Amino acid sequence: MTSLDADTARPVAASAALFARALDVTPGGVNSPVRAFRAVGGTPRFMARGSGPYLYDVDGNEYVDLVCSWGPLILGHAHPEVVDAVQRAVSSGTSFGTPALPEVDLAAEIVARTPVEQVRLVSSGTEATMSAIRLARGFTGRDLVVKFAGCYHGHVDSLLVAAGSGVATFGIPGTPGVPQAATASTLVLPYNDVAAVTESFAFYGDQIACVITEAAAGNMGAVAPAEGFNESLSRLCREHGALFVSDEVMTGFRASRSGYWGLDGAVEGWEPDLMTFGKVMGGGFPAAAFGGRKDVMAHLAPIGPVYQAGTLSGNPIATTAGLTTLRLATDDVYARLDEVAGTIAGLVSDALTAAGAPHVVQAAGNLFSAFFVEPDEVPVVRSFDDANRQALHRFKAFFHSMLDQGVYLPPSAFEAWFVSAAHDDQAIDKMAAALPRAAAAAAAARPDEDA
Ligand SMILES: *Cc1c(COP(=O)(O)O)cnc(C)c1O
């Protein structure tokens, strides 16, 4: 572990000391696995502060942040208006355990931006997908759930099969602690494979409660749905009386003001039956939601029999942060996000090409990532199998070089990269300046360094 740190020109002593303390009191020293740097090695950086496009660690190092808290921070860190709104909300009380105004305003904003008619607010994306699945099963009276390999929907028991994100990062095939009964009712199909979905419906059509998919896959790196893929899922579900659940926890209010649906469904004229949201809608606080048609949502308690609840659901601070963020997320913000994402993706691809590092840079809306695959073999990454053909040692070398030069990338080759509207030209220039050396490191990396 320390051999990688030994190469760094930057101080890491304070992070290393905190990590040692954390390892004593928390498994792996982290509260979410990918943060531990185990896929890339070295010491996880403990952050002390964020401002606009930058993160600052406890050793005083500055980083251009290309993670943005894994998606939520589309306005950048510590946006003054969000901070101000939160401070005012906090001074009026942190939680009431009763209905309150900001949760109604946030629900109305979500309903206005998306095809859902109603939402129920929860505290994490995991709760949102878990509750959406329960509702789909309760509504249809069926048990089977179809999901796609490489898609991650939070750590819901029945969805932790062939999952992306941390599950992919650590190559965990299934997860001990999840009973077989929980996954026995999950059908895992290859992403972007309509024929496989059609076949599954032919066999199990009257048993399938729902198909759940990421609106665009972002948890195996950025993999856009093939033309018409989501539309086909929507149609097949309708034909067989199943519900189509579009998980927009990552893409919602980021890929466009209406999420990824704004880029495909809104144009093609179809709507998911249920949608899940999180990340951006919490403005950096724990808030998430699931929503859909009123006749489906009417099956939820207290008006229907499907139970779902949460002590801090609709929390006034989280909903204030989310609402303020969404109100500031104007068309200009989305235009800037697209521009920044396109610029950075182009710069990364150019640098890797110039250095002779085999790669494919892909985008799904303004989500993007670099895959270290051989473009002759995998010209486009369309599935988890494709994503798994990456030369992980190249990513590792690239990641550490960027980190050492002050650019914070996701510490895994199976994650999308995120930008914010606060990423100004100066931040982009700093990122660009780091690329040649990092690209050369990726090109020179050898698998046997992967110990
Ligand atoms: C992040 C994510 C989740 C889980 O959200 P948490 O808030 O981490 O529980 C679910 N689905 C998708 C698509 C995500 O990206």
The ligand as a MOL file (V3000), in Angstrom:
LIG
                    3D

  0  0  0     0  0            999 V3000
M  V30 BEGIN CTAB
M  V30 COUNTS 15 15 0 0 0
M  V30 BEGIN ATOM
M  V30 1 C -26.0380 5.5770 -6.1350 0
M  V30 2 C -27.0720 4.7250 -6.7610 0
M  V30 3 C -28.0130 4.0140 -6.0120 0
M  V30 4 C -27.9380 3.9090 -4.5100 0
M  V30 5 O -28.0870 5.1240 -3.8870 0
M  V30 6 P -27.5560 5.2770 -2.3540 0
M  V30 7 O -28.0240 6.6270 -1.9590 0
M  V30 8 O -26.0750 5.1230 -2.4250 0
M  V30 9 O -28.1960 4.1920 -1.5690 0
M  V30 10 C -29.0340 3.3660 -6.6750 0
M  V30 11 N -29.1120 3.3780 -8.0110 0
M  V30 12 C -28.2140 4.0270 -8.7680 0
M  V30 13 C -28.3660 4.0340 -10.2450 0
M  V30 14 C -27.1610 4.7070 -8.1760 0
M  V30 15 O -26.2440 5.3160 -8.9430 0
M  V30 END ATOM
M  V30 BEGIN BOND
M  V30 1 1 1 2
M  V30 2 1 2 3
M  V30 3 2 2 14
M  V30 4 1 3 4
M  V30 5 2 3 10
M  V30 6 1 4 5
M  V30 7 1 5 6
M  V30 8 2 6 7
M  V30 9 1 6 8
M  V30 10 1 6 9
M  V30 11 1 10 11
M  V30 12 2 11 12
M  V30 13 1 12 13
M  V30 14 1 12 14
M  V30 15 1 14 15
M  V30 END BOND
M  V30 END CTAB
M  END
